Amino acid sequence: MWLKLLTQVLEESNYDLIRTILHSIPNEILPNFDVPLLLADFLLGAFDQGHDFDTKVLALKSLFLLLTNHGLDCPKYYTKLYALLDARVEQ
């Protein structure tokens, strides 16, 4: 059920709802997922669609949990992180 909802939220580009969900993932959603790696597509999509720095950081935070605690293989993670940091340094 969560995956269907998350897919629909991304398709609708509902930024307020995406941000609310991203806040909830680490402590409320992730611990209740049998296969947490299924959240990776939503998190990458939320990062790519993120219209502000905070949304992107929230997505990266949950991706980092998947990388460190669940064995996610995401070679794009550090590229996205460094690009985000470079953009903030230039401002």
LINHU-V643623 format. One record per residue. N is the residue number from 1. RES is the residue in one small letter. D_FIRST is the distance of its C-alpha to the first C-alpha in whole Angstrom. Layout:
n->N res->RES d_first->D_FIRST
n->N res->RES d_first->D_FIRST
//
This chain:
n->1 res->m d_first->0
n->2 res->w d_first->4
n->3 res->l d_first->6
n->4 res->k d_first->5
n->5 res->l d_first->6
n->6 res->l d_first->9
n->7 res->t d_first->10
n->8 res->q d_first->11
n->9 res->v d_first->12
n->10 res->l d_first->15
n->11 res->e d_first->16
n->12 res->e d_first->17
n->13 res->s d_first->19
n->14 res->n d_first->18
n->15 res->y d_first->20
n->16 res->d d_first->20
n->17 res->l d_first->16
n->18 res->i d_first->16
n->19 res->r d_first->19
n->20 res->t d_first->17
n->21 res->i d_first->14
n->22 res->l d_first->17
n->23 res->h d_first->19
n->24 res->s d_first->16
n->25 res->i d_first->15
n->26 res->p d_first->18
n->27 res->n d_first->18
n->28 res->e d_first->15
n->29 res->i d_first->12
n->30 res->l d_first->14
n->31 res->p d_first->15
n->32 res->n d_first->12
n->33 res->f d_first->11
n->34 res->d d_first->12
n->35 res->v d_first->13
n->36 res->p d_first->14
n->37 res->l d_first->15
n->38 res->l d_first->12
n->39 res->l d_first->12
n->40 res->a d_first->16
n->41 res->d d_first->15
n->42 res->f d_first->13
n->43 res->l d_first->16
n->44 res->l d_first->19
n->45 res->g d_first->18
n->46 res->a d_first->18
n->47 res->f d_first->21
n->48 res->d d_first->23
n->49 res->q d_first->22
n->50 res->g d_first->23
n->51 res->h d_first->26
n->52 res->d d_first->27
n->53 res->f d_first->28
n->54 res->d d_first->26
n->55 res->t d_first->23
n->56 res->k d_first->24
n->57 res->v d_first->25
n->58 res->l d_first->22
n->59 res->a d_first->20
n->60 res->l d_first->23
n->61 res->k d_first->23
n->62 res->s d_first->19
n->63 res->l d_first->20
n->64 res->f d_first->23
n->65 res->l d_first->21
n->66 res->l d_first->20
n->67 res->l d_first->23
n->68 res->t d_first->25
n->69 res->n d_first->23
n->70 res->h d_first->21
n->71 res->g d_first->23
n->72 res->l d_first->22
n->73 res->d d_first->24
n->74 res->c d_first->24
n->75 res->p d_first->28
n->76 res->k d_first->27
n->77 res->y d_first->26
n->78 res->y d_first->30
n->79 res->t d_first->31
n->80 res->k d_first->28
n->81 res->l d_first->29
n->82 res->y d_first->33
n->83 res->a d_first->33
n->84 res->l d_first->31
n->85 res->l d_first->34
n->86 res->d d_first->37
n->87 res->a d_first->36
n->88 res->r d_first->36
n->89 res->v d_first->39
n->90 res->e d_first->41
n->91 res->q d_first->40
//
